[in-house]
Amino acid sequence: MRFPFTFMGLMALAFGVWVVVYLAGHRTLDEVSQGLAAAAAAACFGFAAYVLIRRVRRGPQH
């Protein structure tokens, strides 16, 4: 079975969007919590970009 990297990239993108939407709705969180959530969203976006761009450039078999 092939490891589902494309699915993982799409899920990371969805989690990143969810965190950003959550942060937008909860502006009363303390700065540390906001920073940690923003860092998690950035990590999700970075992983998603890496996986999905790699998939587009190399095709489905790599």
LODO-438833 format. One record per residue: residue in one letter; chain; x, y, z of N, C-alpha, C in turn. Coordinates in nm, 2 decimals. Example, Ala and Ser with C-alpha at 12.3 -4.5 7.8 and 13.67 -1.06 7.14 Angstrom:
# residues 2
  aa  ch     n.x     n.y     n.z    ca.x    ca.y    ca.z     c.x     c.y     c.z
   a   A    1.32   -0.57    0.78    1.23   -0.45    0.78    1.32   -0.33    0.78
   s   A    1.28   -0.22    0.71    1.37   -0.11    0.71    1.29    0.00    0.79
This chain:
# residues 62
  aa  ch     n.x     n.y     n.z    ca.x    ca.y    ca.z     c.x     c.y     c.z
   m   A    0.08   -0.12    0.00    0.00    0.00    0.00    0.09    0.12    0.00
   r   A    0.06    0.22   -0.09    0.13    0.34   -0.09    0.09    0.43    0.03
   f   A    0.18    0.50    0.08    0.16    0.60    0.19    0.08    0.72    0.13
   p   A   -0.03    0.76    0.19   -0.12    0.86    0.14   -0.07    1.00    0.16
   f   A    0.04    1.04    0.10    0.09    1.17    0.12    0.00    1.28    0.07
   t   A   -0.07    1.26   -0.04   -0.16    1.36   -0.09   -0.27    1.39    0.00
   f   A   -0.33    1.28    0.06   -0.43    1.30    0.16   -0.38    1.37    0.28
   m   A   -0.26    1.34    0.33   -0.20    1.41    0.44   -0.18    1.56    0.41
   g   A   -0.14    1.59    0.29   -0.12    1.73    0.25   -0.25    1.80    0.25
   l   A   -0.36    1.74    0.20   -0.49    1.81    0.21   -0.54    1.82    0.35
   m   A   -0.52    1.72    0.43   -0.56    1.73    0.57   -0.48    1.84    0.65
   a   A   -0.35    1.85    0.62   -0.27    1.96    0.68   -0.32    2.09    0.64
   l   A   -0.36    2.11    0.51   -0.41    2.23    0.46   -0.55    2.26    0.54
   a   A   -0.63    2.16    0.55   -0.76    2.18    0.62   -0.74    2.22    0.77
   f   A   -0.64    2.15    0.83   -0.62    2.19    0.97   -0.56    2.33    0.99
   g   A   -0.48    2.37    0.90   -0.42    2.50    0.90   -0.53    2.61    0.88
   v   A   -0.62    2.58    0.79   -0.73    2.68    0.77   -0.82    2.68    0.89
   w   A   -0.85    2.56    0.95   -0.93    2.56    1.07   -0.87    2.64    1.19
   v   A   -0.74    2.62    1.21   -0.68    2.70    1.31   -0.68    2.85    1.29
   v   A   -0.66    2.89    1.17   -0.67    3.03    1.14   -0.81    3.09    1.16
   v   A   -0.91    3.01    1.12   -1.05    3.05    1.14   -1.08    3.05    1.29
   y   A   -1.03    2.96    1.37   -1.05    2.95    1.51   -0.99    3.08    1.58
   l   A   -0.87    3.11    1.54   -0.80    3.23    1.59   -0.87    3.35    1.56
   a   A   -0.93    3.36    1.44   -1.00    3.48    1.40   -1.13    3.50    1.49
   g   A   -1.19    3.39    1.53   -1.31    3.40    1.61   -1.28    3.41    1.76
   h   A   -1.16    3.38    1.81   -1.13    3.39    1.95   -1.01    3.48    1.97
   r   A   -1.03    3.61    1.95   -0.93    3.71    1.97   -0.90    3.74    2.12
   t   A   -0.97    3.68    2.21   -0.95    3.71    2.35   -0.85    3.61    2.41
   l   A   -0.79    3.52    2.33   -0.69    3.43    2.39   -0.56    3.51    2.42
   d   A   -0.49    3.45    2.52   -0.36    3.52    2.55   -0.26    3.51    2.44
   e   A   -0.16    3.59    2.44   -0.07    3.60    2.33    0.01    3.47    2.31
   v   A    0.04    3.40    2.42    0.12    3.27    2.40    0.04    3.17    2.33
   s   A   -0.09    3.16    2.36   -0.18    3.07    2.30   -0.20    3.10    2.15
   q   A   -0.21    3.23    2.12   -0.22    3.27    1.98   -0.10    3.24    1.90
   g   A    0.02    3.27    1.97    0.15    3.24    1.90    0.17    3.09    1.87
   l   A    0.13    3.01    1.97    0.14    2.86    1.95    0.05    2.81    1.84
   a   A   -0.07    2.86    1.84   -0.17    2.83    1.73   -0.12    2.87    1.60
   a   A   -0.07    3.00    1.59   -0.02    3.05    1.46    0.10    2.97    1.41
   a   A    0.19    2.92    1.51    0.30    2.84    1.47    0.25    2.70    1.42
   a   A    0.15    2.65    1.48    0.09    2.52    1.43    0.03    2.54    1.29
   a   A   -0.04    2.65    1.27   -0.10    2.67    1.14    0.01    2.69    1.04
   a   A    0.12    2.76    1.07    0.23    2.78    0.97    0.30    2.64    0.94
   a   A    0.31    2.56    1.04    0.37    2.43    1.02    0.28    2.34    0.93
   c   A    0.15    2.35    0.95    0.06    2.28    0.87    0.06    2.33    0.72
   f   A    0.06    2.46    0.70    0.07    2.52    0.57    0.20    2.48    0.50
   g   A    0.31    2.48    0.58    0.44    2.45    0.52    0.44    2.30    0.47
   f   A    0.39    2.21    0.56    0.39    2.07    0.52    0.30    2.05    0.40
   a   A    0.18    2.11    0.40    0.09    2.09    0.29    0.15    2.15    0.16
   a   A    0.21    2.26    0.17    0.27    2.31    0.04    0.38    2.22   -0.01
   y   A    0.47    2.17    0.08    0.57    2.08    0.04    0.51    1.95   -0.03
   v   A    0.42    1.89    0.04    0.36    1.77   -0.01    0.29    1.79   -0.15
   l   A    0.20    1.89   -0.15    0.12    1.91   -0.27    0.20    1.96   -0.39
   i   A    0.29    2.05   -0.36    0.38    2.10   -0.47    0.47    1.99   -0.53
   r   A    0.52    1.90   -0.44    0.60    1.79   -0.48    0.51    1.69   -0.57
   r   A    0.39    1.67   -0.53    0.30    1.58   -0.60    0.27    1.64   -0.74
   v   A    0.25    1.77   -0.75    0.22    1.83   -0.88    0.35    1.83   -0.97
   r   A    0.46    1.85   -0.92    0.58    1.85   -1.00    0.63    1.71   -1.04
   r   A    0.62    1.61   -0.95    0.67    1.48   -0.98    0.57    1.38   -1.03
   g   A    0.45    1.41   -1.02    0.34    1.32   -1.06    0.30    1.22   -0.95
   p   A    0.20    1.14   -0.98    0.14    1.05   -0.88    0.23    0.93   -0.83
   q   A    0.33    0.90   -0.91    0.41    0.78   -0.88    0.53    0.81   -0.79
   h   A    0.56    0.93   -0.75    0.68    0.97   -0.68    0.65    1.02   -0.54
